[in-house]
Amino acid sequence: MQHIKNYHSLYELLEDPSKINAFVGGIVHSHTRKSPLKYSNIKNLDISPELQSDLKKKYNLYLFAFLFCRGLEIVVVLLLTKLGIEYVI
């Protein structure tokens, strides 16, 4: 029964395009920006009104994806330095 509940929640996540847009936006911005967008700066972006609306509605997913990717980058760099591989910026 637990397996069905997990599948159902995944289906609900993939069913709502605003959640996907916000999550993918956070992933993309984690690799292209130094810091995440502030909620108040979303309206100044040169993107479609639909995407602006999605980012405003699901800003928490955007921020989670951004910070998760940054944390993952830190873990990878720490693992590489522990293995003796130099990371050149």
Secondary structure as UniProt FT lines:
FT   HELIX           2..15
FT   HELIX           17..32
FT   HELIX           39..44
FT   HELIX           49..57
FT   HELIX           59..82
FT   TURN            83..84
//
